[in-house]
Amino acid sequence: MSKPTYSDKLVLEQPIPRGDKNTITEITLRKPAAGELRGLKLADLINGDVNATIRLVPRISQPTLTEQEVSALDVADLLGCADAIAGFLQKTAGSLEA
C-alpha cells in the first residue's frame, strides 16, 4: 500500500472555533481513496461543486472537520479546499506514461 498524499497546509482566513478554548487555524487534506468518493460525482469535485466539496472535506481533513464546520467555512477557505481536491484528481505526468 502506498503512502497517503497530503495537500499543503491550508491556513484558514477565518479560524474554526471548537469548544471554549480550541481554534482550528489550518487544515490539511489527504488524497481520497476510491471508497471515500462514494455518493459523489468526480466531475462535480473537479469543477469545484460546493455540495460535493462540503461532503468530501470531512472525510479527508486533518483535523477532522464536521460537515457543519465545512458548511460554515469562509468562501476563500472552501475554494482552497476545492482547489486541493481538484489537484488530487488530476493525473500526474508520471501516471500518463505507459
C-alpha positions in Angstrom: 0.0 0.0 0.0 1.4 3.4 -0.9 1.8 6.3 1.5 -1.0 8.8 1.6 -0.6 12.1 -0.3 -1.4 15.3 1.6 -2.2 18.8 0.4 -0.1 21.8 1.6 -1.4 23.2 4.8 -4.4 25.4 4.2 -4.2 28.4 6.5 -7.8 29.4 7.2 -8.9 33.0 6.6 -11.5 32.6 9.4 -10.4 30.1 12.1 -12.9 27.5 13.2 -13.8 27.7 16.9 -14.0 24.4 18.6 -15.2 24.3 22.2 -14.3 27.0 24.6 -10.6 27.2 24.1 -9.7 25.5 20.9 -9.5 27.1 17.5 -8.5 25.4 14.2 -6.4 27.8 12.2 -5.2 25.4 9.5 -6.1 22.1 8.0 -4.5 19.5 5.7 -6.4 17.4 3.2 -5.5 13.8 2.3 -5.9 12.5 -1.2 -9.2 10.5 -1.0 -9.3 6.8 -1.6 -12.0 5.5 -4.0 -14.3 4.5 -1.2 -14.3 8.0 0.2 -15.7 9.2 -3.1 -18.9 7.1 -2.7 -22.1 9.1 -3.5 -20.1 11.9 -5.2 -19.6 12.7 -8.9 -15.9 13.1 -9.9 -16.9 15.8 -12.4 -18.6 17.8 -9.6 -15.4 17.6 -7.5 -13.1 18.6 -10.4 -15.4 21.5 -11.1 -15.4 22.7 -7.5 -19.1 21.9 -6.8 -19.9 23.3 -3.4 -22.1 20.5 -2.2 -19.7 17.8 -3.3 -16.8 19.6 -1.6 -18.7 20.1 1.6 -19.5 16.3 1.7 -15.9 15.2 0.9 -13.8 17.5 3.2 -15.0 15.9 6.5 -13.8 12.5 5.1 -10.3 13.7 4.3 -9.5 16.6 6.6 -6.9 16.7 9.4 -8.0 17.7 11.9 -11.3 16.1 11.0 -14.0 18.7 10.4 -17.7 18.1 10.6 -20.0 18.8 7.7 -21.5 21.7 9.6 -18.0 23.2 10.2 -17.2 22.9 6.5 -20.5 24.5 5.6 -19.6 27.5 7.7 -16.2 28.0 6.2 -15.2 31.3 4.7 -15.7 31.2 0.9 -12.0 31.6 0.3 -11.3 28.7 2.6 -13.8 26.5 0.8 -12.2 27.4 -2.5 -8.8 26.4 -1.2 -10.3 23.0 -0.2 -11.9 22.6 -3.7 -8.6 23.5 -5.4 -6.7 20.9 -3.4 -9.3 18.3 -4.1 -9.3 19.0 -7.9 -5.5 18.7 -7.8 -5.7 15.3 -6.2 -8.0 14.1 -9.0 -5.7 15.2 -11.9 -3.3 12.6 -13.4 0.3 13.3 -12.7 2.9 13.3 -15.5 4.3 10.0 -14.4 0.9 8.3 -14.5 0.3 9.5 -18.1 3.3 7.5 -19.4 2.6 3.9 -20.3 
